[in-house]
C-alpha cells in the first residue's frame, strides 16, 4: 500500500479560560481536542461525526493550521516532497504547502467577501501565491468555474446575486483552483436545501475523481456521511471513540455512543418513534470525567469505565478501532448481530 497522505498523531488542542479584571488568572482549561490519531489515504473520503462540541471543527482547523495545536503531529505528504509535520512549521514555512491544503466552509455566504467579484474571489489564491496573473489568471478562473457548473459570464457578478447552491460552487472553485491534494469540507452542505445538497455532493464526487482529491468531511447528517464517505471517525468530548469503514460502522456499530448516534437518526416514517438511547448532556470539555468521558451517559457502563480511559483497540478480524472497555466491542464481526440501521 502507498503511505498515507495525512497522518495525525496525538493531536491535542486546549483553550485557557481566564478570569476578568486587571489580575486575570487561569481558572480552567477547555480540552477541545484530546490525543486524536488517524491516517487518511490518498483518494479517500473520511467523515468526522459527533455531537456539537465534540471537537470536529477544532480538529480540522488544527490540521490546516488555522489553529496551532497544543500537542501532537500533523504529518502531511505533499505530491512533490517528503513527509512534513505541519504542526511544527512556522507561518512562513507553511506558505508553500498552503496550496495543497484547502477548505470548503459551511456557510456559502459569509465565507465569500461581498465586496469582491466571483473572478476576484476565485482567483485570489493564485494571486496571493504568485502563480498566475493577467490572461492566464482569467483563463484558469474561467476553467474552474466551468468545472463546478458555473458560467464564465458569472465572473463579474457579486456573491449576493447567486443562490446558496451557486455560492457554494464558488467556494468549491476557490478551493480547487490551487489543485490541492487535501480538501476539508466543514459542514459543506448543511446550509443548503436537500435537493441542492445532492447536487453539491455529486459535484464533489465528480471533482474527486477528476482531480484525484482526498476529502476530510465534517458533518452532522449521518445520511450524507453514509453515502459519501469511505470511512467514519466518531468523536466524543474531543476524542475518537470509533473509527471504521462506513458500511461496517452503520451495519454493526461497536461503541455505545456510536449506537446512540445512529439510533437517533430520523427515519422517513411518521409512525416510527425515534430511539433516543442516551440520557444526560454532553461532557463539559473544561471538566471531563475520569475514565471514559462517555461513561456518565453510557447505558452499558461498568466499573472500569469510570476508572480508566479506554485506548483505541482493533476489532478482531476487522479493519476498525474502538475505544471501549466492553468485551463485546472488539469481538469478531461474525459474532455480533447487525444493529438494524440499514434502510435498504
C-alpha positions as CSV (number, residue, x, y, z in Angstrom):
1,X,0.0,0.0,0.0
2,X,1.0,3.6,-0.6
3,X,1.9,5.6,2.6
4,X,-1.0,7.8,3.9
5,X,-1.4,11.3,2.6
6,X,-2.1,12.5,6.1
7,X,-1.1,11.0,9.4
8,X,-2.4,12.7,12.6
9,X,-0.7,11.6,15.8
10,X,-1.6,12.5,19.3
11,X,-3.3,15.8,18.2
12,X,-4.5,18.0,21.1
13,X,-5.8,21.5,21.4
14,X,-6.7,23.3,24.6
15,X,-8.0,26.7,25.3
16,X,-7.4,28.6,28.6
17,X,-10.2,30.2,30.5
18,X,-9.1,33.3,32.4
19,X,-10.8,35.4,34.9
20,X,-11.7,39.0,34.0
21,X,-10.1,42.1,35.5
22,X,-6.6,43.5,35.8
23,X,-5.1,40.5,37.6
24,X,-6.6,37.8,35.3
25,X,-5.7,34.3,36.3
26,X,-6.2,30.8,34.7
27,X,-9.4,29.3,36.1
28,X,-9.9,26.4,33.8
29,X,-8.8,24.8,30.5
30,X,-11.1,23.6,27.8
31,X,-9.7,20.4,26.2
32,X,-11.3,20.7,22.8
33,X,-9.2,18.0,21.1
34,X,-7.5,15.3,23.1
35,X,-5.0,12.8,21.7
36,X,-6.6,12.3,18.3
37,X,-4.8,10.0,15.9
38,X,-5.8,8.7,12.4
39,X,-4.5,8.1,8.9
40,X,-6.0,9.4,5.7
41,X,-5.1,7.7,2.4
42,X,-4.8,9.5,-0.9
43,X,-8.1,9.5,-2.8
44,X,-10.1,8.5,0.3
45,X,-13.0,10.3,2.0
46,X,-13.0,10.3,5.8
47,X,-16.0,11.6,7.7
48,X,-15.8,13.2,11.2
49,X,-19.1,12.9,13.1
50,X,-20.3,13.6,16.6
51,X,-22.5,16.0,18.6
52,X,-21.9,19.7,18.5
53,X,-18.9,20.5,20.7
54,X,-17.3,17.1,20.2
55,X,-14.1,18.7,18.6
56,X,-14.7,18.0,14.9
57,X,-14.1,21.5,13.6
58,X,-11.3,22.2,16.0
59,X,-9.6,19.1,14.8
60,X,-9.7,20.0,11.1
61,X,-8.7,23.6,11.9
62,X,-5.6,22.3,13.7
63,X,-4.8,20.1,10.7
64,X,-5.0,23.0,8.4
65,X,-3.1,25.2,10.9
66,X,-5.9,27.7,11.1
67,X,-5.3,26.9,14.8
68,X,-1.9,26.0,16.3
69,X,-2.1,22.5,18.0
70,X,-1.2,22.3,21.7
71,X,0.5,19.0,21.1
72,X,0.8,16.2,18.6
73,X,1.9,15.8,15.0
74,X,0.1,16.5,11.6
75,X,2.2,14.6,9.1
76,X,1.4,15.6,5.6
77,X,2.9,14.2,2.4
78,X,2.7,16.7,-0.5
79,X,2.8,15.5,-4.1
80,X,6.4,16.6,-4.6
81,X,8.2,16.4,-1.3
82,X,8.8,14.3,1.8
83,X,6.7,13.8,4.9
84,X,6.3,17.2,6.8
85,X,4.9,17.9,10.3
86,X,2.6,20.8,9.7
87,X,2.2,21.3,13.5
88,X,5.9,22.2,13.8
89,X,6.1,24.7,11.0
90,X,6.2,28.5,11.2
91,X,3.8,30.6,9.2
92,X,6.4,31.4,6.6
93,X,7.4,27.7,6.2
94,X,3.7,26.8,5.9
95,X,3.0,29.1,2.9
96,X,4.5,26.8,0.2
97,X,2.3,24.0,1.5
98,X,-1.0,26.0,1.7
99,X,-1.9,25.3,-2.0
100,X,-2.1,21.6,-1.2
101,X,-4.5,22.1,1.7
102,X,-7.8,23.8,1.1
103,X,-11.1,24.2,2.8
104,X,-14.8,24.5,1.8
105,X,-16.7,26.3,4.5
106,X,-20.2,25.7,6.0
107,X,-21.9,29.0,5.2
108,X,-21.7,29.7,1.4
109,X,-22.5,33.4,2.0
110,X,-20.4,34.6,5.0
111,X,-17.3,32.8,3.6
112,X,-17.4,34.9,0.5
113,X,-16.3,38.6,0.5
114,X,-19.4,40.6,-0.6
115,X,-17.2,43.4,-1.9
116,X,-15.3,41.1,-4.3
117,X,-16.5,39.7,-7.7
118,X,-16.5,36.0,-8.4
119,X,-13.3,36.4,-10.5
120,X,-11.6,38.1,-7.6
121,X,-12.7,35.6,-5.0
122,X,-11.8,32.5,-7.1
123,X,-8.6,33.9,-8.4
124,X,-7.3,35.4,-5.2
125,X,-5.4,32.2,-4.1
126,X,-3.4,32.3,-7.4
127,X,-2.6,36.0,-6.9
128,X,-1.6,35.5,-3.2
129,X,0.8,32.8,-4.2
130,X,2.0,34.5,-7.3
131,X,1.0,31.6,-9.6
132,X,-0.9,33.4,-12.3
133,X,-1.8,36.9,-13.5
134,X,-3.4,38.7,-16.5
135,X,-4.8,36.5,-19.2
136,X,-3.6,33.3,-17.6
137,X,-5.4,34.1,-14.4
138,X,-8.6,34.8,-16.2
139,X,-8.3,31.6,-18.2
140,X,-7.8,29.5,-15.1
141,X,-10.7,31.2,-13.3
142,X,-13.0,30.5,-16.3
143,X,-11.9,26.9,-16.5
144,X,-12.6,26.1,-12.8
145,X,-15.9,27.9,-13.0
146,X,-17.0,25.6,-15.8
147,X,-15.9,22.5,-13.8
148,X,-18.1,23.5,-10.9
149,X,-21.1,24.1,-13.0
150,X,-21.0,27.9,-13.4
151,X,-20.6,30.1,-16.5
152,X,-17.5,32.3,-17.3
153,X,-20.0,35.1,-17.6
154,X,-20.7,34.9,-13.9
155,X,-17.1,36.1,-13.2
156,X,-18.1,39.8,-12.9
157,X,-21.0,39.3,-10.5
158,X,-21.0,39.6,-6.7
159,X,-22.0,36.8,-4.2
160,X,-25.4,38.3,-3.4
161,X,-26.5,37.7,-7.0
162,X,-26.3,33.9,-6.6
163,X,-28.4,31.2,-4.8
164,X,-27.0,29.3,-1.9
165,X,-26.0,26.3,-4.1
166,X,-24.3,28.6,-6.6
167,X,-22.4,30.4,-3.8
168,X,-21.2,27.0,-2.5
169,X,-20.0,26.2,-6.0
170,X,-18.0,29.5,-5.9
171,X,-16.4,28.3,-2.6
172,X,-15.5,25.0,-4.1
173,X,-14.0,26.7,-7.2
174,X,-11.9,28.9,-4.9
175,X,-10.6,25.8,-3.1
176,X,-9.9,23.7,-6.2
177,X,-8.2,26.4,-8.3
178,X,-5.0,25.6,-6.5
179,X,-5.3,21.9,-7.4
180,X,-5.0,20.8,-3.8
181,X,-4.2,17.3,-2.5
182,X,-6.5,17.5,0.6
183,X,-9.8,19.3,0.8
184,X,-11.5,19.8,4.2
185,X,-15.3,20.2,3.9
186,X,-16.7,21.6,7.2
187,X,-20.5,21.0,7.0
188,X,-20.3,22.0,3.3
189,X,-23.9,21.1,2.5
190,X,-25.7,21.6,5.9
191,X,-26.9,25.2,5.0
192,X,-28.4,24.1,1.7
193,X,-31.8,22.7,0.7
194,X,-31.9,18.9,0.4
195,X,-32.1,18.8,-3.4
196,X,-29.2,21.2,-3.6
197,X,-27.2,19.1,-1.1
198,X,-27.5,16.2,-3.5
199,X,-26.2,18.3,-6.4
200,X,-23.2,19.6,-4.4
201,X,-22.3,16.1,-3.1
202,X,-22.5,14.7,-6.7
203,X,-20.3,17.5,-7.8
204,X,-17.7,16.9,-5.1
205,X,-17.6,13.2,-6.0
206,X,-17.1,14.0,-9.7
207,X,-14.4,16.5,-8.9
208,X,-12.7,14.0,-6.6
209,X,-12.4,11.5,-9.5
210,X,-11.2,14.2,-11.9
211,X,-8.6,15.8,-9.7
212,X,-7.7,12.8,-7.5
213,X,-8.8,14.6,-4.4
214,X,-8.7,13.5,-0.8
215,X,-11.6,14.7,1.4
216,X,-11.9,15.2,5.1
217,X,-15.6,15.8,5.7
218,X,-17.1,17.2,8.9
219,X,-20.8,16.5,9.1
220,X,-23.9,16.1,11.4
221,X,-26.0,14.5,8.7
222,X,-25.3,10.8,9.0
223,X,-27.1,10.0,5.8
224,X,-24.7,12.3,3.9
225,X,-21.8,10.5,5.7
226,X,-23.1,7.1,4.9
227,X,-23.4,7.7,1.1
228,X,-20.3,10.0,0.7
229,X,-17.5,8.6,3.0
230,X,-15.3,5.6,2.7
231,X,-14.5,5.6,6.5
232,X,-16.0,7.3,9.5
233,X,-14.4,8.6,12.7
234,X,-16.8,9.2,15.6
235,X,-15.8,11.8,18.1
236,X,-16.9,12.5,21.6
237,X,-15.5,15.0,24.0
238,X,-12.5,15.7,21.8
239,X,-11.6,12.1,21.3
240,X,-12.1,9.5,18.6
241,X,-14.2,6.7,20.1
242,X,-14.7,4.6,16.9
243,X,-13.1,4.6,13.5
244,X,-14.4,2.1,10.9
245,X,-15.2,1.6,7.2
246,X,-18.6,3.2,6.6
247,X,-20.6,0.1,5.7
248,X,-19.4,-1.9,8.7
249,X,-20.0,1.0,11.1
250,X,-23.5,1.6,10.0
251,X,-24.3,-2.1,10.0
252,X,-22.9,-3.1,13.4
253,X,-21.5,-0.2,15.4
254,X,-19.4,-1.1,18.5
255,X,-19.2,1.9,20.8
256,X,-22.4,2.7,22.8
257,X,-22.1,6.3,21.7
258,X,-22.0,5.4,18.0
259,X,-25.1,3.2,18.5
260,X,-26.9,6.1,20.1
261,X,-26.0,8.4,17.3
262,X,-27.3,6.0,14.7
263,X,-30.4,5.3,16.7
264,X,-31.3,9.0,16.9
265,X,-31.3,9.4,13.1
266,X,-34.9,10.1,12.0
267,X,-36.5,7.6,9.6
268,X,-38.9,8.7,6.8
269,X,-41.8,7.2,8.7
270,X,-44.0,9.4,10.9
271,X,-45.3,6.5,12.9
272,X,-41.9,5.2,13.9
273,X,-40.6,6.8,17.1
274,X,-37.0,8.0,17.4
275,X,-34.9,5.9,19.7
276,X,-33.0,8.3,22.0
277,X,-30.9,5.8,23.9
278,X,-28.7,8.2,25.8
279,X,-29.7,10.4,28.7
280,X,-27.9,13.5,30.0
281,X,-25.8,16.2,28.5
282,X,-22.5,16.0,26.5
283,X,-19.4,16.1,28.6
284,X,-18.1,19.5,29.6
285,X,-14.7,19.9,28.0
286,X,-13.5,22.0,30.9
287,X,-14.4,19.3,33.4
288,X,-14.1,16.0,31.7
289,X,-15.0,13.0,33.9
290,X,-12.3,10.4,34.7
291,X,-12.0,7.2,32.8
292,X,-14.2,7.1,29.7
293,X,-15.7,10.5,29.1
294,X,-18.9,8.9,27.9
295,X,-19.4,6.7,31.0
296,X,-21.9,9.0,32.9
297,X,-24.3,8.7,29.9
298,X,-23.5,5.1,28.9
299,X,-26.3,2.5,29.3
300,X,-23.6,-0.3,29.4
301,X,-21.2,1.4,31.9
302,X,-19.5,-0.9,34.3
303,X,-16.7,-0.4,36.9
304,X,-13.6,0.0,34.7
305,X,-15.3,2.7,32.7
306,X,-15.1,5.3,35.5
307,X,-11.5,4.4,36.4
308,X,-9.5,4.0,33.2
309,X,-9.6,5.8,29.9
310,X,-10.0,3.2,27.2
311,X,-7.5,3.2,24.4
312,X,-8.3,2.6,20.7
313,X,-8.2,-1.1,20.1
314,X,-8.6,-3.0,16.9
315,X,-11.7,-5.1,16.4
316,X,-10.8,-8.7,16.0
317,X,-10.8,-9.8,12.3
318,X,-11.8,-6.3,11.0
319,X,-10.2,-3.0,10.0
320,X,-11.6,-0.7,12.6
321,X,-10.8,0.5,16.1
322,X,-12.9,1.2,19.1
323,X,-12.2,2.9,22.4
324,X,-14.4,1.0,24.8
325,X,-13.9,-1.4,27.8
326,X,-16.8,-3.6,26.8
327,X,-15.5,-7.1,25.8
328,X,-18.1,-7.2,23.0
329,X,-16.7,-4.1,21.4
330,X,-13.7,-5.9,19.9
331,X,-15.4,-9.3,19.1
332,X,-15.1,-10.6,15.5
333,X,-17.8,-9.1,13.2
334,X,-19.4,-12.5,12.6
335,X,-20.2,-12.9,16.3
336,X,-22.3,-9.7,16.6
337,X,-25.8,-9.2,15.2
338,X,-26.5,-6.2,12.9
339,X,-27.7,-3.0,14.5
340,X,-30.7,-2.7,12.2
341,X,-29.9,0.7,10.8
342,X,-30.0,-0.4,7.1
343,X,-32.7,1.4,5.2
344,X,-32.4,-0.5,2.0
